[in-house]
Amino acid sequence: MTFCLLVVAKAPVPGFAKTRLCPPATDTQAAEIAACALLDTLEVVFETPGAVPVVAMTGDLGAAAQGAEIGRALRKATVIAQRGWDFGSRLANAHADTAVVHVGLPVLQIGMDTPQVSPELLAAAIAPVVAGTHGAVLGRAEDGGWWGLGLADPTYAQVLAGVPMSRPDTGARTREALAGLQVGELPVLSDVDTMADARKVAALRPGSRFATAVDVVRVAA
């Protein structure tokens, strides 16, 4: 089983990354949490059987928390630049660009907000698409959005350009936009928007980089 595992990521620059964690986190702490979420996510991606890693990146790694370590990790992946006028178009273009680089492979796209994912979860998520029993799979998030999208034909992701993002109905609207495909539902996960989310996710990955970064805020608070 071979597929592209596409991570859509933003450089964790203090003052621009995970600002909804502030307060109680400082800008620096929020950026550190974001950096650890990305590093933990990449580690899982690299360990996922059959995955060809692709990272669609935006932002200045030179100004980011743990930028050097993130840069070293990215050497293990194909890195493409995000492009587009809003988040929906950047997601659509990331799928399209991945399809150009790795022709003919299905794509499972995730973000850097669910560091609790595991190699087993990601491999199982894309399996129905690889097997041809589903044209797509969608993993919804507890806040109404979604954390994962798998497509047999990644060019179909162009429908995302018309879906309003970062809203309580984004998951439902994305499901509607995939009409015409047989869509499998993935487990619902909590992504990290608030400190309550961060603490909930950290409890699922004790000892991880992410949990350690969250604990720093807990102690400081």
TIPATI-698820 format. One line per field, with one value per atom (N, C-alpha, C): x, y, z; atom name; residue in three letters. Coordinates in nm, 2 decimals. Layout:
<sites>
xx X	...;
yy Y	...;
zz Z	...;
site CA	...;
code ala	...;
</sites>
This chain:
<sites>
xx 0.08	0.00	0.09	0.08	0.16	0.06	0.08	0.00	0.08	0.03	0.09	0.02	0.11	0.06	0.10	0.00	0.02	-0.01	0.09	0.07	0.07	-0.04	-0.05	-0.01	0.10	0.16	0.20	0.21	0.24	0.36	0.46	0.57	0.53	0.57	0.52	0.59	0.56	0.62	0.55	0.62	0.56	0.48	0.36	0.27	0.18	0.20	0.12	0.07	0.13	0.09	0.01	-0.10	-0.18	-0.21	-0.25	-0.28	-0.40	-0.49	-0.60	-0.56	-0.44	-0.39	-0.35	-0.35	-0.30	-0.42	-0.43	-0.37	-0.44	-0.39	-0.28	-0.14	-0.12	0.01	0.06	0.19	0.25	0.26	0.29	0.32	0.43	0.53	0.64	0.60	0.53	0.48	0.38	0.29	0.20	0.27	0.38	0.46	0.53	0.58	0.65	0.55	0.43	0.33	0.30	0.29	0.26	0.38	0.50	0.62	0.63	0.60	0.60	0.49	0.37	0.26	0.31	0.38	0.42	0.53	0.62	0.73	0.68	0.58	0.52	0.45	0.37	0.30	0.39	0.50	0.59	0.65	0.68	0.74	0.65	0.52	0.42	0.41	0.41	0.40	0.51	0.64	0.75	0.75	0.67	0.66	0.54	0.46	0.34	0.38	0.34	0.37	0.31	0.40	0.35	0.33	0.36	0.34	0.45	0.42	0.52	0.49	0.58	0.55	0.56	0.46	0.46	0.42	0.49	0.45	0.43	0.31	0.27	0.30	0.40	0.45	0.42	0.40	0.39	0.45	0.50	0.56	0.71	0.77	0.91	0.97	1.03	1.09	1.21	1.27	1.38	1.34	1.22	1.17	1.08	1.07	0.98	1.05	0.96	1.01	1.06	1.17	1.23	1.25	1.27	1.28	1.39	1.50	1.61	1.58	1.51	1.47	1.37	1.27	1.17	1.23	1.33	1.39	1.46	1.53	1.59	1.49	1.38	1.27	1.22	1.21	1.15	1.24	1.36	1.45	1.40	1.32	1.27	1.14	1.09	0.97	0.99	0.89	0.88	0.81	0.88	0.82	0.77	0.64	0.59	0.54	0.53	0.48	0.33	0.27	0.12	0.10	-0.01	-0.04	-0.19	-0.24	-0.39	-0.43	-0.55	-0.60	-0.66	-0.70	-0.76	-0.73	-0.77	-0.73	-0.79	-0.91	-0.97	-0.90	-0.86	-0.78	-0.64	-0.58	-0.45	-0.46	-0.56	-0.58	-0.60	-0.68	-0.71	-0.58	-0.50	-0.38	-0.27	-0.27	-0.18	-0.20	-0.33	-0.36	-0.32	-0.35	-0.31	-0.16	-0.09	0.06	0.12	0.06	0.10	0.08	-0.03	-0.06	0.03	0.09	0.19	0.32	0.36	0.49	0.49	0.38	0.36	0.24	0.26	0.15	0.09	-0.05	-0.12	-0.14	-0.09	-0.11	-0.22	-0.30	-0.40	-0.34	-0.41	-0.36	-0.44	-0.38	-0.44	-0.38	-0.47	-0.42	-0.46	-0.36	-0.39	-0.32	-0.35	-0.28	-0.18	-0.15	-0.05	-0.12	-0.26	-0.34	-0.38	-0.34	-0.39	-0.26	-0.18	-0.05	-0.08	-0.20	-0.24	-0.26	-0.25	-0.26	-0.15	-0.17	-0.07	-0.05	0.06	0.08	-0.03	-0.08	-0.19	-0.31	-0.35	-0.47	-0.46	-0.35	-0.33	-0.34	-0.27	-0.27	-0.41	-0.48	-0.62	-0.71	-0.69	-0.77	-0.77	-0.66	-0.65	-0.68	-0.68	-0.69	-0.81	-0.93	-1.05	-1.03	-0.96	-0.93	-0.83	-0.73	-0.63	-0.69	-0.78	-0.84	-0.95	-0.99	-1.09	-1.23	-1.26	-1.40	-1.46	-1.38	-1.42	-1.35	-1.42	-1.35	-1.28	-1.33	-1.28	-1.31	-1.23	-1.26	-1.25	-1.33	-1.33	-1.33	-1.23	-1.23	-1.27	-1.38	-1.43	-1.37	-1.37	-1.32	-1.43	-1.40	-1.51	-1.56	-1.49	-1.54	-1.62	-1.65	-1.73	-1.65	-1.52	-1.43	-1.39	-1.28	-1.23	-1.08	-1.02	-0.88	-0.81	-0.89	-0.82	-0.91	-0.85	-0.93	-0.84	-0.90	-0.83	-0.91	-0.83	-0.89	-0.82	-0.90	-0.84	-0.78	-0.86	-0.81	-0.79	-0.67	-0.65	-0.69	-0.71	-0.76	-0.90	-0.98	-1.11	-1.11	-1.00	-0.99	-1.02	-1.03	-1.07	-1.20	-1.29	-1.41	-1.39	-1.27	-1.25	-1.24	-1.21	-1.19	-1.33	-1.44	-1.57	-1.63	-1.55	-1.60	-1.55	-1.63	-1.59	-1.51	-1.40	-1.31	-1.32	-1.28	-1.27	-1.40	-1.51	-1.64	-1.70	-1.80	-1.86	-1.93	-1.96	-2.02	-1.92	-1.79	-1.70	-1.70	-1.70	-1.71	-1.83	-1.94	-2.07	-2.06	-2.01	-2.01	-1.90	-1.80	-1.70	-1.76	-1.84	-1.91	-2.00	-2.07	-2.17	-2.09	-1.97	-1.90	-1.84	-1.83	-1.78	-1.89	-2.01	-2.12	-2.08	-2.12	-2.09	-1.98	-1.91	-1.81	-1.87	-1.82	-1.85	-1.75	-1.80	-1.72	-1.72	-1.61	-1.60	-1.57	-1.63	-1.62	-1.50	-1.41	-1.30	-1.34	-1.26	-1.29	-1.29	-1.38	-1.38	-1.27	-1.19	-1.08	-1.09	-1.02	-1.02	-0.89	-0.90	-0.79	-0.75	-0.65	-0.60	-0.62	-0.72	-0.75	-0.73	-0.78	-0.78	-0.69	-0.66	-0.57	-0.65	-0.78	-0.85	-0.83	-0.84	-0.81	-0.67	-0.57	-0.43	-0.41	-0.48	-0.46	-0.53	-0.64	-0.71	-0.62	-0.57	-0.48	-0.35	-0.30	-0.17	-0.19	-0.30	-0.33	-0.33	-0.35	-0.35	-0.21	-0.12	0.02	0.12	0.11	0.20	0.34	0.43	0.57	0.61	0.52	0.55	0.60	0.66	0.70	0.59	0.47	0.36	0.31	0.30	0.26	0.35	0.48	0.58	0.56	0.54	0.52	0.39	0.29	0.16	0.18	0.26	0.28	0.35	0.43	0.50	0.40	0.30	0.20	0.12	0.09	0.01	0.08	0.21	0.29	0.30	0.32	0.33	0.20	0.08	-0.05	-0.08;
yy -0.12	0.00	0.12	0.20	0.33	0.44	0.55	0.67	0.79	0.91	1.03	1.07	1.10	1.16	1.30	1.39	1.53	1.60	1.68	1.76	1.90	1.97	2.11	2.19	2.27	2.32	2.47	2.53	2.67	2.69	2.77	2.79	2.85	2.79	2.83	2.96	3.07	3.20	3.26	3.30	3.36	3.48	3.49	3.60	3.57	3.46	3.43	3.28	3.20	3.06	3.04	2.97	2.93	3.04	3.15	3.27	3.25	3.16	3.13	3.06	3.02	2.96	3.07	3.20	3.31	3.39	3.42	3.35	3.22	3.13	3.15	3.14	3.09	3.08	3.21	3.23	3.35	3.32	3.42	3.40	3.30	3.31	3.21	3.07	3.06	2.92	2.87	2.95	2.90	2.85	2.93	2.89	2.76	2.74	2.62	2.50	2.52	2.41	2.38	2.48	2.45	2.38	2.42	2.35	2.20	2.18	2.04	1.96	2.02	1.95	1.91	2.00	1.97	1.86	1.87	1.77	1.63	1.63	1.50	1.44	1.53	1.48	1.43	1.50	1.45	1.32	1.30	1.18	1.06	1.08	0.98	0.95	1.06	1.05	0.96	0.99	0.92	0.77	0.74	0.60	0.52	0.59	0.53	0.44	0.31	0.22	0.26	0.26	0.29	0.44	0.53	0.67	0.74	0.82	0.90	1.04	1.10	1.22	1.35	1.43	1.56	1.66	1.78	1.89	2.01	2.07	2.19	2.30	2.38	2.47	2.61	2.69	2.84	2.90	3.03	3.10	3.09	3.17	3.19	3.09	2.98	2.89	2.96	3.05	3.12	3.20	3.24	3.31	3.22	3.09	3.00	2.94	2.90	2.82	2.68	2.64	2.51	2.50	2.62	2.62	2.53	2.53	2.44	2.30	2.25	2.11	2.08	2.17	2.14	2.13	2.22	2.22	2.08	2.03	1.90	1.79	1.80	1.69	1.70	1.82	1.83	1.78	1.75	1.68	1.54	1.49	1.35	1.35	1.47	1.49	1.57	1.55	1.65	1.77	1.89	2.01	2.10	2.14	2.23	2.35	2.46	2.59	2.59	2.64	2.67	2.79	2.78	2.89	2.90	3.02	3.05	3.17	3.21	3.34	3.32	3.19	3.17	3.02	2.98	2.84	2.73	2.75	2.65	2.63	2.74	2.73	2.68	2.71	2.65	2.50	2.45	2.31	2.24	2.30	2.25	2.24	2.35	2.36	2.26	2.24	2.15	2.01	1.97	1.84	1.83	1.94	1.94	1.93	2.01	2.01	1.87	1.81	1.68	1.58	1.59	1.50	1.51	1.63	1.65	1.59	1.60	1.55	1.40	1.34	1.20	1.15	1.13	1.10	0.97	0.97	0.84	0.79	0.86	0.81	0.87	0.80	0.86	0.95	1.04	1.13	1.13	1.13	1.15	1.28	1.38	1.51	1.53	1.57	1.61	1.74	1.80	1.92	1.89	2.00	1.99	2.01	2.00	2.02	1.90	1.78	1.65	1.57	1.61	1.53	1.40	1.37	1.24	1.13	1.16	1.06	0.95	0.83	0.73	0.67	0.61	0.54	0.44	0.37	0.28	0.34	0.46	0.53	0.58	0.64	0.70	0.59	0.48	0.37	0.31	0.30	0.24	0.34	0.48	0.58	0.57	0.56	0.56	0.43	0.32	0.18	0.17	0.22	0.20	0.27	0.38	0.45	0.38	0.33	0.25	0.12	0.06	-0.06	-0.04	0.08	0.12	0.10	0.08	0.07	0.20	0.31	0.44	0.54	0.64	0.75	0.85	0.85	0.95	0.90	0.96	0.94	1.08	1.10	1.23	1.21	1.27	1.26	1.40	1.40	1.52	1.55	1.68	1.73	1.76	1.76	1.78	1.92	2.02	2.16	2.18	2.08	2.09	2.10	2.11	2.11	1.97	1.95	1.82	1.81	1.70	1.68	1.60	1.52	1.44	1.42	1.42	1.40	1.31	1.20	1.11	1.10	1.11	1.11	1.01	0.93	0.85	0.93	1.04	1.13	1.27	1.31	1.43	1.56	1.55	1.67	1.70	1.60	1.63	1.73	1.75	1.85	1.99	2.02	2.15	2.20	2.10	2.14	2.22	2.20	2.27	2.42	2.46	2.61	2.68	2.60	2.66	2.64	2.58	2.55	2.65	2.72	2.81	2.73	2.77	2.70	2.77	2.69	2.74	2.79	2.71	2.74	2.61	2.62	2.51	2.41	2.46	2.37	2.33	2.36	2.33	2.18	2.09	1.95	1.91	1.96	1.92	1.98	2.10	2.15	2.08	2.03	1.96	1.82	1.76	1.64	1.66	1.77	1.80	1.82	1.89	1.92	1.79	1.68	1.56	1.47	1.53	1.46	1.39	1.27	1.20	1.10	1.11	1.01	0.93	0.81	0.72	0.76	0.82	0.88	0.79	0.75	0.68	0.77	0.75	0.84	0.78	0.87	0.84	0.87	0.83	0.86	1.01	1.06	1.20	1.23	1.34	1.37	1.52	1.55	1.68	1.75	1.86	1.93	2.04	2.11	2.20	2.35	2.41	2.55	2.63	2.57	2.64	2.56	2.62	2.55	2.43	2.43	2.32	2.20	2.23	2.13	2.08	2.17	2.13	2.03	2.06	1.97	1.84	1.84	1.71	1.63	1.69	1.61	1.57	1.65	1.62	1.49	1.48	1.36	1.23	1.24	1.12	1.08	1.18	1.15	1.19	1.13	1.16	1.13	1.22	1.21	1.26	1.30	1.35	1.49	1.54	1.68	1.77	1.74	1.83	1.83	1.72	1.71	1.79	1.78	1.85	2.00	2.05	2.19	2.24	2.16	2.20	2.21	2.11	2.11	2.23	2.29	2.41	2.52	2.53	2.64	2.60	2.48	2.44	2.48	2.45	2.49	2.64	2.71	2.86	2.92	2.86	2.92	2.90;
zz 0.00	0.00	0.00	-0.11	-0.12	-0.14	-0.06	-0.08	-0.03	-0.07	-0.02	0.11	0.20	0.33	0.34	0.31	0.30	0.43	0.48	0.60	0.56	0.59	0.57	0.70	0.68	0.80	0.79	0.91	0.91	1.01	0.97	1.06	1.19	1.30	1.43	1.48	1.43	1.46	1.58	1.69	1.80	1.76	1.81	1.78	1.66	1.59	1.47	1.48	1.57	1.58	1.71	1.69	1.80	1.90	1.85	1.93	2.02	1.99	2.08	2.21	2.21	2.34	2.44	2.39	2.48	2.52	2.65	2.76	2.78	2.87	2.96	2.90	2.78	2.72	2.67	2.68	2.61	2.46	2.39	2.24	2.22	2.30	2.28	2.32	2.43	2.46	2.36	2.31	2.21	2.08	2.04	1.93	1.95	2.08	2.11	2.11	2.15	2.15	2.00	1.92	1.77	1.71	1.75	1.69	1.73	1.86	1.91	1.84	1.82	1.75	1.61	1.54	1.41	1.41	1.50	1.51	1.54	1.64	1.67	1.55	1.48	1.37	1.26	1.23	1.13	1.17	1.29	1.34	1.31	1.33	1.31	1.16	1.08	0.93	0.88	0.93	0.88	0.92	1.02	1.07	1.01	0.93	0.88	0.76	0.77	0.66	0.52	0.42	0.28	0.25	0.35	0.33	0.26	0.16	0.09	0.15	0.23	0.30	0.21	0.22	0.15	0.26	0.26	0.35	0.27	0.28	0.22	0.33	0.31	0.41	0.38	0.48	0.47	0.59	0.58	0.69	0.69	0.78	0.79	0.90	0.86	0.95	1.03	0.96	1.03	1.15	1.16	1.28	1.37	1.34	1.41	1.53	1.62	1.74	1.68	1.73	1.68	1.53	1.47	1.32	1.27	1.33	1.28	1.29	1.40	1.41	1.31	1.29	1.19	1.05	1.02	0.89	0.87	0.97	0.96	0.94	1.01	0.98	0.84	0.79	0.66	0.54	0.58	0.48	0.44	0.52	0.50	0.41	0.38	0.30	0.18	0.08	-0.03	0.02	0.01	0.07	-0.05	-0.04	-0.14	-0.07	-0.14	-0.09	-0.10	0.01	0.00	-0.10	-0.17	-0.26	-0.27	-0.28	-0.28	-0.20	-0.22	-0.17	-0.03	0.00	0.13	0.17	0.29	0.33	0.24	0.20	0.12	-0.02	-0.08	-0.20	-0.18	-0.06	-0.04	-0.02	0.05	0.06	-0.08	-0.16	-0.29	-0.37	-0.37	-0.44	-0.39	-0.26	-0.20	-0.26	-0.27	-0.32	-0.47	-0.55	-0.69	-0.71	-0.63	-0.64	-0.60	-0.50	-0.46	-0.57	-0.64	-0.75	-0.87	-0.89	-0.99	-0.95	-0.83	-0.78	-0.77	-0.72	-0.71	-0.79	-0.91	-1.00	-0.97	-0.97	-0.96	-0.82	-0.72	-0.58	-0.51	-0.43	-0.35	-0.24	-0.19	-0.09	0.04	0.15	0.28	0.33	0.35	0.40	0.55	0.63	0.77	0.79	0.91	0.95	1.06	1.13	1.25	1.38	1.38	1.50	1.57	1.52	1.58	1.61	1.70	1.72	1.79	1.83	1.89	1.79	1.66	1.55	1.57	1.52	1.52	1.38	1.36	1.23	1.19	1.29	1.27	1.23	1.29	1.26	1.11	1.08	0.94	0.83	0.86	0.76	0.74	0.85	0.85	0.78	0.80	0.74	0.59	0.53	0.38	0.32	0.40	0.34	0.25	0.29	0.20	0.06	0.06	-0.06	-0.15	-0.09	-0.16	-0.22	-0.14	-0.18	-0.29	-0.31	-0.41	-0.37	-0.24	-0.19	-0.16	-0.15	-0.12	-0.21	-0.26	-0.33	-0.24	-0.12	-0.02	0.12	0.21	0.36	0.42	0.52	0.59	0.74	0.81	0.96	1.01	1.08	1.14	1.27	1.31	1.44	1.53	1.66	1.76	1.75	1.69	1.68	1.56	1.48	1.36	1.23	1.24	1.13	1.09	1.03	1.00	1.01	1.04	1.06	0.95	0.88	0.77	0.65	0.53	0.41	0.32	0.28	0.19	0.06	-0.05	-0.19	-0.28	-0.35	-0.45	-0.57	-0.60	-0.70	-0.64	-0.61	-0.53	-0.60	-0.74	-0.81	-0.77	-0.71	-0.66	-0.55	-0.49	-0.38	-0.42	-0.55	-0.59	-0.53	-0.49	-0.43	-0.30	-0.24	-0.11	-0.13	-0.24	-0.27	-0.24	-0.25	-0.23	-0.09	0.00	0.13	0.23	0.31	0.41	0.52	0.55	0.65	0.79	0.89	1.03	1.08	1.05	1.10	1.16	1.24	1.31	1.21	1.09	0.99	0.87	0.89	0.79	0.75	0.86	0.83	0.75	0.79	0.72	0.57	0.56	0.42	0.33	0.39	0.32	0.27	0.36	0.33	0.21	0.22	0.11	-0.02	-0.02	-0.14	-0.20	-0.12	-0.17	-0.23	-0.25	-0.31	-0.44	-0.46	-0.59	-0.56	-0.45	-0.41	-0.29	-0.29	-0.17	-0.06	0.05	0.15	0.28	0.32	0.45	0.56	0.68	0.79	0.88	0.91	1.00	1.15	1.25	1.38	1.40	1.49	1.53	1.63	1.60	1.69	1.73	1.85	1.89	1.84	1.77	1.73	1.83	1.81	1.91	1.87	1.93	1.91	2.04	2.15	2.28	2.38	2.49	2.59	2.64	2.65	2.70	2.60	2.47	2.37	2.38	2.40	2.41	2.53	2.64	2.76	2.73	2.67	2.64	2.54	2.44	2.35	2.41	2.49	2.56	2.65	2.71	2.79	2.72	2.59	2.50	2.46	2.47	2.43	2.54	2.66	2.77	2.73	2.77	2.74	2.60	2.52	2.38	2.40	2.29	2.28	2.31	2.25	2.26	2.41	2.47	2.61	2.70	2.68	2.76	2.74	2.62	2.59	2.66	2.66	2.72	2.88	2.93	3.07	3.12	3.04	3.08	3.11	3.03	3.05	3.17	3.19	3.31	3.43	3.44	3.56	3.58	3.46	3.47	3.51	3.47	3.50	3.65;
site N	CA	C	N	CA	C	N	CA	C	N	CA	C	N	CA	C	N	CA	C	N	CA	C	N	CA	C	N	CA	C	N	CA	C	N	CA	C	N	CA	C	N	CA	C	N	CA	C	N	CA	C	N	CA	C	N	CA	C	N	CA	C	N	CA	C	N	CA	C	N	CA	C	N	CA	C	N	CA	C	N	CA	C	N	CA	C	N	CA	C	N	CA	C	N	CA	C	N	CA	C	N	CA	C	N	CA	C	N	CA	C	N	CA	C	N	CA	C	N	CA	C	N	CA	C	N	CA	C	N	CA	C	N	CA	C	N	CA	C	N	CA	C	N	CA	C	N	CA	C	N	CA	C	N	CA	C	N	CA	C	N	CA	C	N	CA	C	N	CA	C	N	CA	C	N	CA	C	N	CA	C	N	CA	C	N	CA	C	N	CA	C	N	CA	C	N	CA	C	N	CA	C	N	CA	C	N	CA	C	N	CA	C	N	CA	C	N	CA	C	N	CA	C	N	CA	C	N	CA	C	N	CA	C	N	CA	C	N	CA	C	N	CA	C	N	CA	C	N	CA	C	N	CA	C	N	CA	C	N	CA	C	N	CA	C	N	CA	C	N	CA	C	N	CA	C	N	CA	C	N	CA	C	N	CA	C	N	CA	C	N	CA	C	N	CA	C	N	CA	C	N	CA	C	N	CA	C	N	CA	C	N	CA	C	N	CA	C	N	CA	C	N	CA	C	N	CA	C	N	CA	C	N	CA	C	N	CA	C	N	CA	C	N	CA	C	N	CA	C	N	CA	C	N	CA	C	N	CA	C	N	CA	C	N	CA	C	N	CA	C	N	CA	C	N	CA	C	N	CA	C	N	CA	C	N	CA	C	N	CA	C	N	CA	C	N	CA	C	N	CA	C	N	CA	C	N	CA	C	N	CA	C	N	CA	C	N	CA	C	N	CA	C	N	CA	C	N	CA	C	N	CA	C	N	CA	C	N	CA	C	N	CA	C	N	CA	C	N	CA	C	N	CA	C	N	CA	C	N	CA	C	N	CA	C	N	CA	C	N	CA	C	N	CA	C	N	CA	C	N	CA	C	N	CA	C	N	CA	C	N	CA	C	N	CA	C	N	CA	C	N	CA	C	N	CA	C	N	CA	C	N	CA	C	N	CA	C	N	CA	C	N	CA	C	N	CA	C	N	CA	C	N	CA	C	N	CA	C	N	CA	C	N	CA	C	N	CA	C	N	CA	C	N	CA	C	N	CA	C	N	CA	C	N	CA	C	N	CA	C	N	CA	C	N	CA	C	N	CA	C	N	CA	C	N	CA	C	N	CA	C	N	CA	C	N	CA	C	N	CA	C	N	CA	C	N	CA	C	N	CA	C	N	CA	C	N	CA	C	N	CA	C	N	CA	C	N	CA	C	N	CA	C	N	CA	C	N	CA	C	N	CA	C	N	CA	C	N	CA	C	N	CA	C	N	CA	C	N	CA	C	N	CA	C	N	CA	C	N	CA	C	N	CA	C	N	CA	C	N	CA	C	N	CA	C	N	CA	C	N	CA	C	N	CA	C	N	CA	C	N	CA	C	N	CA	C	N	CA	C	N	CA	C	N	CA	C	N	CA	C	N	CA	C	N	CA	C	N	CA	C	N	CA	C	N	CA	C	N	CA	C	N	CA	C	N	CA	C	N	CA	C	N	CA	C	N	CA	C	N	CA	C	N	CA	C	N	CA	C	N	CA	C;
code met	met	met	thr	thr	thr	phe	phe	phe	cys	cys	cys	leu	leu	leu	leu	leu	leu	val	val	val	val	val	val	ala	ala	ala	lys	lys	lys	ala	ala	ala	pro	pro	pro	val	val	val	pro	pro	pro	gly	gly	gly	phe	phe	phe	ala	ala	ala	lys	lys	lys	thr	thr	thr	arg	arg	arg	leu	leu	leu	cys	cys	cys	pro	pro	pro	pro	pro	pro	ala	ala	ala	thr	thr	thr	asp	asp	asp	thr	thr	thr	gln	gln	gln	ala	ala	ala	ala	ala	ala	glu	glu	glu	ile	ile	ile	ala	ala	ala	ala	ala	ala	cys	cys	cys	ala	ala	ala	leu	leu	leu	leu	leu	leu	asp	asp	asp	thr	thr	thr	leu	leu	leu	glu	glu	glu	val	val	val	val	val	val	phe	phe	phe	glu	glu	glu	thr	thr	thr	pro	pro	pro	gly	gly	gly	ala	ala	ala	val	val	val	pro	pro	pro	val	val	val	val	val	val	ala	ala	ala	met	met	met	thr	thr	thr	gly	gly	gly	asp	asp	asp	leu	leu	leu	gly	gly	gly	ala	ala	ala	ala	ala	ala	ala	ala	ala	gln	gln	gln	gly	gly	gly	ala	ala	ala	glu	glu	glu	ile	ile	ile	gly	gly	gly	arg	arg	arg	ala	ala	ala	leu	leu	leu	arg	arg	arg	lys	lys	lys	ala	ala	ala	thr	thr	thr	val	val	val	ile	ile	ile	ala	ala	ala	gln	gln	gln	arg	arg	arg	gly	gly	gly	trp	trp	trp	asp	asp	asp	phe	phe	phe	gly	gly	gly	ser	ser	ser	arg	arg	arg	leu	leu	leu	ala	ala	ala	asn	asn	asn	ala	ala	ala	his	his	his	ala	ala	ala	asp	asp	asp	thr	thr	thr	ala	ala	ala	val	val	val	val	val	val	his	his	his	val	val	val	gly	gly	gly	leu	leu	leu	pro	pro	pro	val	val	val	leu	leu	leu	gln	gln	gln	ile	ile	ile	gly	gly	gly	met	met	met	asp	asp	asp	thr	thr	thr	pro	pro	pro	gln	gln	gln	val	val	val	ser	ser	ser	pro	pro	pro	glu	glu	glu	leu	leu	leu	leu	leu	leu	ala	ala	ala	ala	ala	ala	ala	ala	ala	ile	ile	ile	ala	ala	ala	pro	pro	pro	val	val	val	val	val	val	ala	ala	ala	gly	gly	gly	thr	thr	thr	his	his	his	gly	gly	gly	ala	ala	ala	val	val	val	leu	leu	leu	gly	gly	gly	arg	arg	arg	ala	ala	ala	glu	glu	glu	asp	asp	asp	gly	gly	gly	gly	gly	gly	trp	trp	trp	trp	trp	trp	gly	gly	gly	leu	leu	leu	gly	gly	gly	leu	leu	leu	ala	ala	ala	asp	asp	asp	pro	pro	pro	thr	thr	thr	tyr	tyr	tyr	ala	ala	ala	gln	gln	gln	val	val	val	leu	leu	leu	ala	ala	ala	gly	gly	gly	val	val	val	pro	pro	pro	met	met	met	ser	ser	ser	arg	arg	arg	pro	pro	pro	asp	asp	asp	thr	thr	thr	gly	gly	gly	ala	ala	ala	arg	arg	arg	thr	thr	thr	arg	arg	arg	glu	glu	glu	ala	ala	ala	leu	leu	leu	ala	ala	ala	gly	gly	gly	leu	leu	leu	gln	gln	gln	val	val	val	gly	gly	gly	glu	glu	glu	leu	leu	leu	pro	pro	pro	val	val	val	leu	leu	leu	ser	ser	ser	asp	asp	asp	val	val	val	asp	asp	asp	thr	thr	thr	met	met	met	ala	ala	ala	asp	asp	asp	ala	ala	ala	arg	arg	arg	lys	lys	lys	val	val	val	ala	ala	ala	ala	ala	ala	leu	leu	leu	arg	arg	arg	pro	pro	pro	gly	gly	gly	ser	ser	ser	arg	arg	arg	phe	phe	phe	ala	ala	ala	thr	thr	thr	ala	ala	ala	val	val	val	asp	asp	asp	val	val	val	val	val	val	arg	arg	arg	val	val	val	ala	ala	ala	ala	ala	ala;
</sites>
